Amino acid sequence: MSINNNIWEVAEAYLAGTLPEADIIELKSRLESDTEFANEFYESTNLIKSFEGSGRQKRFRAMLRDIHAKQTGSSKPRQIH
């Protein structure tokens, strides 16, 4: 994958650990020399991490609702005010 490809693809591959070593070296060099690219790359990685965190939070909340429903025999959690 060339670093000049879609920045989202590069950011996703980097975060997933699937970016080849040669591309990582090229990426690090580009991040050091191109401020605009670096800003876009880091913004992309932050957004991807945020999306992943949101998904984990939703899955965790759903798991807690399921546990609550099994423990109480209720499908609706009580609202706490």
C-alpha positions in Angstrom: 0.0 0.0 0.0 1.4 3.4 -0.9 1.2 6.1 1.7 -0.3 8.3 -1.1 -3.4 6.2 -1.1 -6.5 7.1 0.8 -5.4 8.4 4.2 -8.3 6.5 5.9 -7.1 3.2 4.5 -3.6 3.9 5.7 -4.8 5.0 9.2 -7.0 1.9 9.5 -4.2 -0.4 8.5 -1.8 1.3 10.8 -4.1 1.0 13.8 -4.9 -2.6 12.9 -1.3 -3.5 12.7 -1.6 -4.7 9.1 0.5 -1.9 7.5 3.7 -3.5 6.0 7.0 -2.5 7.6 8.2 -0.7 4.5 5.0 1.4 4.5 5.4 2.2 8.2 8.9 3.6 7.5 7.5 5.6 4.6 4.6 6.8 6.8 6.9 7.9 9.7 9.0 9.8 7.2 6.0 11.5 5.7 4.6 12.4 9.1 7.9 14.1 10.0 8.2 16.1 6.8 4.6 16.9 5.9 2.7 18.8 8.6 -0.6 18.9 6.7 -0.5 15.2 6.0 0.4 14.5 9.7 -2.6 16.6 10.9 -5.0 14.7 8.6 -3.5 11.3 9.5 -3.7 11.9 13.3 -7.2 13.3 12.9 -8.2 10.2 11.0 -6.6 7.9 13.6 -8.4 9.8 16.4 -11.7 9.5 14.7 -11.2 5.7 14.1 -10.3 5.2 17.7 -13.4 7.2 18.7 -15.7 5.1 16.5 -14.1 1.9 18.0 -14.5 3.2 21.5 -18.2 4.1 20.9 -18.8 0.6 19.5 -17.2 -1.0 22.6 -19.3 1.2 24.9 -22.5 0.2 23.1 -21.7 -3.5 23.2 -20.8 -3.2 27.0 -24.1 -1.4 27.7 -26.1 -4.0 25.8 -24.3 -6.7 27.7 -25.2 -5.0 31.0 -28.8 -4.8 29.9 -28.8 -8.5 29.1 -27.3 -9.4 32.5 -29.9 -7.2 34.2 -32.7 -8.8 32.3 -31.5 -12.3 33.2 -31.1 -11.4 36.9 -34.4 -9.6 37.3 -36.5 -11.5 34.8 -37.3 -8.1 33.2 -36.6 -7.0 29.7 -36.7 -3.3 30.6 -34.1 -1.8 32.9 -35.3 0.6 35.5 -34.6 4.2 35.0 -32.5 5.8 37.6 -33.1 9.5 38.1 
